[in-house]
């Protein structure tokens, strides 16, 4: 018997043997996890049909709230305000405070100039968490401003997501560390045995100044999102500068994320208790975090609650719309009961695959009577919600499975009439520059496109 030929035959198939062996193990693990049927089916499809791709993808992105990777991050607890005048109530989802003042940031120029102004005015501390810090003129300017404040003795802490800002700790960022500022990465994916972390991203955008003022919204730091001058090419986005007791909650969220990212190098900071600010309005705001460090899926549950409780109108704004079945059905039922339901998304986003995958959901909403609007003046990256013109929301989360169930996210819900009116005005601006879904998709789709849409929808849980 030719043992060498026998060994060569085994070695030639060793990759397939290992691949299918791993696939079998991962399928067994997948079936034990408490996932939605659509999510389970999507992973099964990829692992079984293309194991060479499906197995590495699952190892990278398959986990949801992976206990092994998140057990060192304490469950997030928002600060329970000791100022009776500021506290309104503890809701099932977050803490509502009164006595806040909000300045909404409608444009990228306004957002950039406000960020620079707040950095320059800071006297004690600057804490910034962002998913993306771009290596462009806008990103470099912000780092220069942070470096200058650090040289002046202000404590500067910059928290970057390790995937969103992967490989971007270049020389201009080292300037900040040389000036005394600190930069940390959230959930590094290198070395290779850390790859399982790739699925758990910190998508929160928070900037706190002296623990007294904070910026929240959907903008990352880069020219696509903000800049010192107006630009027609810039993505449309939204955010708010908040002053008052609600900032304590945003500061607490940043502090918990920073502690986790620092690991053993964490130096605690005593939280500030903030009094209500003097304002013509009560400024009621509910800050809400969502992600593996929270109990349940509070942001998703809050959105569902708002949809169900709306008596007249519900409006959702998102750059990417890939919902689960419950959220999709909730909007459809609300529209069929005669309530006004509107969804605003970009006509073309920066992710063509998600645009293909969303088509089925948009068509289904349109046929049920939902007013689906496609923003037609470039990329719309803003996130928002309006319910009966009584509650408004903005933050970092998209209406997709990743933001609602996997990522670390943050949102602010506004209850005061003046704040709700501001968010409503922004939504009306988007609507005025949109076309209806029917106008955009009245042409007959090709067979190739229909197949691509169906395949993309099957893989929606993986996007």
PAMAR-908051 format. One line per 2 residues: number of its first residue (from 1); their letters; for each residue x, y negated, z of C-alpha. Coordinates in Angstrom, 3 decimals, padded with zeros to 6 digits, always signed. Example, Ala and Ser with C-alpha at 12.3 -4.5 7.8 and 13.67 -1.06 7.14 Angstrom:
BEGIN
1 = AS = +012.300,+004.500,+007.800  +013.670,+001.060,+007.140
# end
This chain:
BEGIN
1 = XX = +000.000,+000.000,+000.000  +001.317,-003.431,-000.916
3 = XX = +001.055,-005.240,+002.415  +002.455,-008.441,+000.906
5 = XX = -000.391,-008.591,-001.626  -002.844,-007.865,+001.185
7 = XX = -001.436,-010.711,+003.306  -001.400,-013.075,+000.313
9 = XX = -005.058,-012.261,-000.334  -005.942,-013.103,+003.275
11 = XX = -003.884,-016.293,+003.271  -005.517,-017.459,+000.054
13 = XX = -008.884,-017.329,+001.780  -007.811,-018.462,+005.237
15 = XX = -009.136,-021.968,+004.661  -012.560,-020.673,+003.714
17 = XX = -012.582,-018.262,+006.656  -011.717,-021.024,+009.126
19 = XX = -014.175,-023.408,+007.497  -017.105,-021.034,+007.626
21 = XX = -016.126,-019.919,+011.129  -016.193,-023.525,+012.333
23 = XX = -019.454,-024.049,+010.471  -021.009,-021.102,+012.321
25 = XX = -019.848,-022.456,+015.697  -021.076,-025.974,+014.921
27 = XX = -024.458,-024.711,+013.715  -024.892,-022.813,+017.004
29 = XX = -023.992,-025.985,+018.915  -026.277,-028.093,+016.744
31 = XX = -029.257,-025.848,+017.427  -028.711,-026.192,+021.197
33 = XX = -028.731,-029.988,+021.112  -031.940,-031.934,+021.633
35 = XX = -032.114,-033.693,+018.295  -034.923,-034.850,+016.097
37 = XX = -035.815,-032.213,+013.451  -034.798,-034.524,+010.608
39 = XX = -031.381,-035.082,+012.178  -030.836,-031.368,+012.743
41 = XX = -031.895,-030.530,+009.181  -029.566,-033.140,+007.670
43 = XX = -026.542,-031.781,+009.513  -027.461,-028.190,+008.690
45 = XX = -027.715,-029.109,+005.023  -024.274,-030.709,+004.927
47 = XX = -022.523,-028.078,+007.072  -023.945,-025.082,+005.171
49 = XX = -023.780,-026.360,+001.595  -020.467,-028.254,+001.753
51 = XX = -018.598,-026.978,+004.839  -015.280,-028.503,+003.726
53 = XX = -016.931,-031.922,+004.058  -019.698,-031.177,+006.548
55 = XX = -017.502,-029.700,+009.296  -015.036,-032.646,+009.475
57 = XX = -017.930,-035.102,+009.260  -019.702,-033.446,+012.171
59 = XX = -016.526,-033.454,+014.246  -016.140,-037.155,+013.485
61 = XX = -019.726,-038.383,+013.667  -021.929,-035.529,+014.831
63 = XX = -022.296,-036.358,+018.493  -024.905,-038.694,+019.844
65 = XX = -024.612,-039.500,+023.527  -021.562,-037.285,+023.963
67 = XX = -021.112,-036.741,+027.679  -017.436,-035.797,+027.430
69 = XX = -016.544,-039.081,+025.752  -018.828,-041.360,+027.767
71 = XX = -018.665,-039.899,+031.263  -015.941,-042.368,+032.254
73 = XX = -018.172,-045.281,+031.283  -020.503,-046.008,+034.157
75 = XX = -024.227,-046.375,+033.527  -024.872,-050.009,+032.773
77 = XX = -026.553,-051.954,+035.577  -027.610,-055.539,+034.945
79 = XX = -027.127,-058.046,+037.743  -030.164,-058.354,+040.001
81 = XX = -030.434,-062.116,+040.371  -030.368,-063.424,+043.933
83 = XX = -031.923,-066.744,+042.922  -035.688,-066.366,+043.429
85 = XX = -036.424,-069.347,+041.170  -034.616,-067.704,+038.276
87 = XX = -036.042,-064.196,+038.508  -039.351,-063.521,+036.792
89 = XX = -039.568,-059.727,+036.882  -037.764,-056.488,+036.296
91 = XX = -039.344,-054.918,+033.209  -039.122,-051.237,+032.236
93 = XX = -036.415,-052.276,+029.761  -034.435,-055.179,+031.261
95 = XX = -034.455,-058.155,+033.604  -036.449,-061.281,+032.714
97 = XX = -035.086,-064.579,+034.021  -036.435,-068.126,+033.774
99 = XX = -034.656,-071.433,+033.664  -032.606,-070.774,+030.525
101 = XX = -031.862,-073.091,+027.628  -031.327,-071.743,+024.102
103 = XX = -029.822,-073.415,+021.054  -030.415,-071.260,+017.995
105 = XX = -027.705,-070.883,+015.377  -029.386,-070.795,+011.974
107 = XX = -026.350,-071.129,+009.706  -022.832,-069.755,+009.568
109 = XX = -021.414,-073.280,+009.694  -023.400,-074.056,+012.820
111 = XX = -022.368,-070.747,+014.402  -018.670,-071.288,+013.650
113 = XX = -018.566,-074.861,+014.892  -020.472,-073.918,+018.042
115 = XX = -018.067,-071.053,+018.742  -015.037,-073.320,+018.282
117 = XX = -016.632,-076.023,+020.435  -017.403,-073.587,+023.256
119 = XX = -013.864,-072.183,+023.150  -012.398,-075.678,+023.350
121 = XX = -014.661,-076.657,+026.247  -013.981,-073.547,+028.335
123 = XX = -012.127,-074.287,+031.584  -011.801,-070.911,+033.307
125 = XX = -012.516,-067.920,+031.080  -013.445,-066.789,+027.571
127 = XX = -014.782,-063.275,+026.933  -015.546,-062.230,+023.342
129 = XX = -016.763,-058.830,+022.130  -017.217,-058.285,+018.403
131 = XX = -017.548,-055.353,+016.043  -015.492,-056.986,+013.288
133 = XX = -012.771,-059.616,+013.536  -011.713,-060.303,+009.960
135 = XX = -008.200,-061.169,+008.845  -009.302,-064.261,+006.930
137 = XX = -009.385,-068.029,+007.450  -012.348,-067.901,+009.837
139 = XX = -010.892,-065.066,+011.906  -007.440,-066.654,+012.097
141 = XX = -008.890,-070.006,+013.169  -010.786,-068.419,+016.060
143 = XX = -007.661,-066.536,+017.188  -005.631,-069.765,+017.062
145 = XX = -008.228,-071.510,+019.215  -008.180,-068.633,+021.699
147 = XX = -004.376,-068.683,+021.787  -004.329,-072.394,+022.520
149 = XX = -006.773,-071.985,+025.430  -004.703,-069.095,+026.772
151 = XX = -001.598,-071.284,+026.755  -003.588,-073.836,+028.744
153 = XX = -004.197,-071.268,+031.490  -007.706,-070.137,+030.533
155 = XX = -008.236,-066.382,+030.928  -008.965,-065.008,+027.444
157 = XX = -010.240,-061.457,+026.863  -010.978,-060.174,+023.355
159 = XX = -012.741,-056.813,+022.950  -012.723,-055.302,+019.460
161 = XX = -014.430,-052.151,+018.269  -011.715,-049.719,+017.211
163 = XX = -013.551,-048.715,+014.010  -015.128,-052.037,+013.022
165 = XX = -011.764,-053.801,+013.409  -009.616,-050.779,+012.539
167 = XX = -006.027,-051.644,+011.678  -006.538,-055.397,+012.086
169 = XX = -004.274,-056.065,+015.046  -001.793,-057.911,+012.864
171 = XX = +000.712,-060.688,+013.514  -001.840,-063.463,+013.830
173 = XX = -003.555,-061.510,+016.603  -000.268,-060.825,+018.357
175 = XX = -000.059,-064.600,+018.743  -002.917,-064.358,+021.225
177 = XX = -001.169,-061.702,+023.318  +002.069,-063.704,+023.239
179 = XX = +000.109,-066.700,+024.573  -001.150,-064.611,+027.502
181 = XX = -004.502,-063.455,+026.174  -005.614,-059.825,+026.316
183 = XX = -006.893,-057.678,+023.449  -008.496,-054.278,+024.008
185 = XX = -009.923,-051.671,+021.637  -013.225,-049.954,+022.365
187 = XX = -013.172,-046.170,+021.787  -009.900,-045.755,+019.809
189 = XX = -010.080,-043.015,+017.172  -006.343,-042.373,+017.111
191 = XX = -004.647,-040.017,+017.912  -006.467,-037.315,+015.948
193 = XX = -007.933,-035.595,+019.031  -009.940,-038.771,+019.677
195 = XX = -011.845,-038.484,+016.387  -015.045,-037.455,+018.116
197 = XX = -015.275,-041.023,+019.344  -015.818,-042.315,+015.822
199 = XX = -019.561,-041.876,+016.231  -019.798,-044.052,+019.350
201 = XX = -019.317,-047.630,+018.273  -019.620,-050.851,+020.231
203 = XX = -021.764,-052.941,+017.898  -022.477,-055.613,+020.544
205 = XX = -021.639,-059.230,+019.777  -021.217,-061.313,+022.933
207 = XX = -019.168,-064.443,+023.623  -019.164,-065.772,+027.212
209 = XX = -017.584,-069.038,+028.295  -016.792,-069.655,+031.981
211 = XX = -019.466,-066.987,+032.673  -021.986,-069.845,+032.294
213 = XX = -022.745,-070.020,+028.576  -022.985,-067.222,+026.026
215 = XX = -023.515,-066.632,+022.317  -025.514,-063.598,+021.195
217 = XX = -026.705,-062.484,+017.772  -025.784,-060.461,+014.713
219 = XX = -022.687,-062.289,+013.483  -019.227,-060.799,+013.477
221 = XX = -016.211,-063.114,+013.259  -015.174,-063.585,+009.636
223 = XX = -015.920,-065.688,+006.573  -018.808,-063.421,+005.507
225 = XX = -020.604,-064.476,+008.693  -019.338,-067.955,+009.634
227 = XX = -017.019,-070.761,+008.621  -016.306,-074.491,+009.088
229 = XX = -018.121,-075.457,+005.883  -021.305,-074.324,+004.166
231 = XX = -021.071,-071.514,+001.610  -023.677,-070.082,-000.738
233 = XX = -021.912,-066.702,-000.648  -022.086,-066.391,+003.132
235 = XX = -024.454,-063.810,+004.582  -027.620,-065.129,+006.198
237 = XX = -027.608,-064.362,+009.896  -028.975,-065.595,+013.208
239 = XX = -027.945,-066.077,+016.824  -028.309,-068.224,+019.907
241 = XX = -026.219,-070.107,+022.439  -027.745,-069.448,+025.865
243 = XX = -027.195,-071.328,+029.109  -028.717,-070.258,+032.419
245 = XX = -029.320,-067.130,+034.527  -029.662,-064.850,+031.464
247 = XX = -025.924,-065.324,+030.883  -025.247,-063.280,+034.029
249 = XX = -026.670,-060.230,+032.278  -024.558,-060.776,+029.156
251 = XX = -021.463,-061.278,+031.308  -022.242,-058.026,+033.160
253 = XX = -022.546,-056.129,+029.864  -019.212,-057.483,+028.649
255 = XX = -017.568,-056.691,+031.983  -018.730,-053.061,+031.882
257 = XX = -017.486,-052.642,+028.299  -014.172,-054.301,+029.139
259 = XX = -013.668,-052.084,+032.183  -014.242,-048.984,+030.067
261 = XX = -011.867,-050.162,+027.321  -009.134,-051.141,+029.794
263 = XX = -009.232,-047.836,+031.661  -006.569,-048.029,+034.413
265 = XX = -005.507,-051.596,+033.556  -008.825,-053.135,+034.591
267 = XX = -008.772,-056.151,+036.882  -012.276,-056.897,+038.232
269 = XX = -013.792,-060.364,+038.144  -016.356,-061.572,+040.657
271 = XX = -019.683,-062.315,+038.902  -021.199,-065.789,+039.060
273 = XX = -024.745,-066.372,+040.291  -026.234,-069.034,+038.026
275 = XX = -029.027,-071.454,+038.900  -031.800,-072.362,+036.448
277 = XX = -030.853,-075.185,+034.087  -032.886,-078.368,+033.873
279 = XX = -035.138,-078.049,+030.850  -038.548,-079.087,+029.594
281 = XX = -039.325,-075.384,+029.120  -039.170,-072.445,+031.525
283 = XX = -036.787,-070.617,+029.198  -037.813,-067.021,+029.951
285 = XX = -035.352,-064.525,+028.444  -034.985,-060.769,+028.793
287 = XX = -031.507,-059.420,+028.099  -031.441,-055.789,+027.077
289 = XX = -028.580,-053.401,+026.410  -028.958,-050.127,+024.571
291 = XX = -026.584,-047.245,+023.985  -024.962,-044.249,+025.641
293 = XX = -024.484,-046.268,+028.850  -028.221,-046.870,+029.350
295 = XX = -031.026,-044.616,+030.482  -033.090,-043.570,+027.486
297 = XX = -033.290,-045.795,+024.410  -034.621,-049.069,+025.877
299 = XX = -034.319,-051.245,+022.761  -036.110,-048.698,+020.587
301 = XX = -038.799,-048.252,+023.240  -039.234,-052.014,+023.611
303 = XX = -039.711,-052.432,+019.850  -042.265,-049.622,+019.798
305 = XX = -044.063,-051.192,+022.754  -044.219,-054.558,+020.987
307 = XX = -045.629,-052.934,+017.840  -048.320,-051.070,+019.769
309 = XX = -049.321,-054.073,+021.882  -049.471,-056.636,+019.068
311 = XX = -053.036,-057.902,+018.603  -052.489,-059.998,+015.494
313 = XX = -049.040,-059.808,+013.915  -045.720,-057.995,+014.091
315 = XX = -042.669,-059.037,+012.044  -039.372,-057.159,+011.823
317 = XX = -036.195,-058.518,+010.206  -033.270,-056.190,+009.539
319 = XX = -030.482,-055.787,+006.968  -030.880,-051.999,+006.948
321 = XX = -034.195,-050.182,+007.387  -033.836,-046.467,+008.116
323 = XX = -036.420,-045.731,+010.832  -037.389,-042.560,+012.608
325 = XX = -040.837,-041.075,+011.996  -042.406,-042.563,+015.133
327 = XX = -041.430,-046.158,+014.326  -042.460,-045.759,+010.681
329 = XX = -045.866,-044.319,+011.634  -046.388,-047.035,+014.248
331 = XX = -046.032,-049.763,+011.612  -048.295,-047.900,+009.194
333 = XX = -051.023,-047.385,+011.803  -050.823,-051.026,+012.881
335 = XX = -051.260,-052.177,+009.264  -054.185,-049.811,+008.636
337 = XX = -056.010,-051.172,+011.681  -056.097,-054.577,+010.022
339 = XX = -053.179,-056.251,+011.791  -050.622,-058.241,+009.839
341 = XX = -047.342,-056.348,+009.596  -044.320,-057.815,+007.830
343 = XX = -040.865,-056.406,+007.192  -038.048,-058.549,+005.782
345 = XX = -034.926,-056.873,+004.371  -032.339,-057.994,+001.791
347 = XX = -033.161,-057.184,-001.806  -029.667,-055.719,-002.085
349 = XX = -027.578,-055.035,+000.987  -023.837,-054.429,+001.152
351 = XX = -024.489,-050.657,+001.464  -026.044,-049.263,-001.764
353 = XX = -026.592,-045.813,-000.222  -028.813,-047.235,+002.519
355 = XX = -030.733,-049.182,-000.125  -031.452,-045.918,-001.917
357 = XX = -032.400,-044.153,+001.299  -034.776,-046.896,+002.435
359 = XX = -036.868,-046.938,-000.748  -039.176,-044.121,+000.354
361 = XX = -039.885,-045.871,+003.655  -040.499,-049.254,+002.013
363 = XX = -042.862,-047.772,-000.560  -044.758,-045.923,+002.161
365 = XX = -045.126,-049.132,+004.177  -046.237,-051.084,+001.111
367 = XX = -048.914,-048.526,+000.244  -050.225,-048.710,+003.821
369 = XX = -050.682,-052.479,+003.611  -047.444,-053.679,+005.202
371 = XX = -046.098,-056.874,+003.641  -042.584,-055.835,+002.614
373 = XX = -040.445,-058.838,+001.662  -037.044,-058.649,-000.026
375 = XX = -034.748,-061.593,+000.707  -033.528,-062.711,-002.696
377 = XX = -030.734,-065.208,-001.973  -027.763,-063.016,-001.150
379 = XX = -027.066,-060.686,+001.744  -029.321,-061.091,+004.790
381 = XX = -027.606,-059.709,+007.901  -029.908,-061.154,+010.583
383 = XX = -031.867,-059.078,+013.061  -035.136,-060.214,+014.606
385 = XX = -038.654,-059.463,+015.750  -041.763,-061.563,+016.304
387 = XX = -044.907,-060.260,+018.037  -048.102,-062.365,+018.054
389 = XX = -045.910,-065.477,+018.196  -045.567,-064.753,+021.911
391 = XX = -042.409,-062.657,+021.971  -039.332,-063.010,+019.775
393 = XX = -036.077,-061.089,+019.626  -032.617,-061.289,+018.123
395 = XX = -029.421,-059.410,+018.792  -026.943,-056.968,+017.303
397 = XX = -029.143,-053.964,+016.454  -030.429,-053.006,+013.022
399 = XX = -033.616,-051.015,+012.500  -031.800,-047.804,+011.687
401 = XX = -031.090,-044.565,+013.501  -027.503,-045.455,+014.328
403 = XX = -028.295,-048.786,+015.979  -031.372,-047.524,+017.809
405 = XX = -029.987,-044.215,+019.083  -026.184,-044.111,+018.890
407 = XX = -024.423,-047.488,+018.980  -023.821,-049.719,+021.967
409 = XX = -026.118,-052.688,+021.237  -027.483,-055.805,+022.943
411 = XX = -030.555,-057.972,+022.361  -032.308,-061.004,+023.807
413 = XX = -036.103,-061.231,+024.001  -037.538,-064.756,+024.219
415 = XX = -040.899,-065.498,+025.825  -040.997,-069.309,+025.972
417 = XX = -043.111,-071.056,+023.285  -040.278,-073.306,+022.084
419 = XX = -037.849,-070.387,+021.697  -040.434,-068.214,+019.947
421 = XX = -041.189,-071.121,+017.602  -037.489,-071.380,+016.685
423 = XX = -037.271,-067.685,+015.793  -040.553,-067.969,+013.892
425 = XX = -039.161,-070.898,+011.900  -036.111,-068.854,+010.919
427 = XX = -038.324,-065.962,+009.827  -040.500,-068.297,+007.754
429 = XX = -037.371,-069.595,+006.028  -036.389,-066.039,+005.107
431 = XX = -039.896,-065.264,+003.870  -039.932,-068.361,+001.673
433 = XX = -036.813,-067.106,-000.113  -038.053,-063.544,-000.580
435 = XX = -039.970,-061.611,-003.192  -042.507,-058.897,-002.458
437 = XX = -041.629,-055.228,-002.699  -044.253,-054.805,-005.441
439 = XX = -042.686,-057.534,-007.580  -039.268,-055.951,-007.286
441 = XX = -040.213,-052.319,-007.812  -043.082,-052.445,-010.293
443 = XX = -040.828,-050.912,-012.945  -040.847,-047.147,-013.369
445 = XX = -037.905,-045.437,-011.671  -035.665,-043.122,-013.668
447 = XX = -035.422,-039.440,-012.780  -031.784,-039.884,-011.739
449 = XX = -032.697,-042.696,-009.356  -035.555,-040.705,-007.849
451 = XX = -033.265,-037.747,-007.201  -030.639,-040.068,-005.687
453 = XX = -033.271,-041.633,-003.425  -034.516,-038.229,-002.272
455 = XX = -030.995,-037.002,-001.499  -030.146,-040.219,+000.319
457 = XX = -033.304,-039.947,+002.409  -032.434,-036.388,+003.401
459 = XX = -029.121,-037.688,+004.707  -030.653,-040.707,+006.466
461 = XX = -029.862,-039.351,+009.966  -026.162,-039.282,+009.040
463 = X = -025.946,-042.873,+007.755
# end
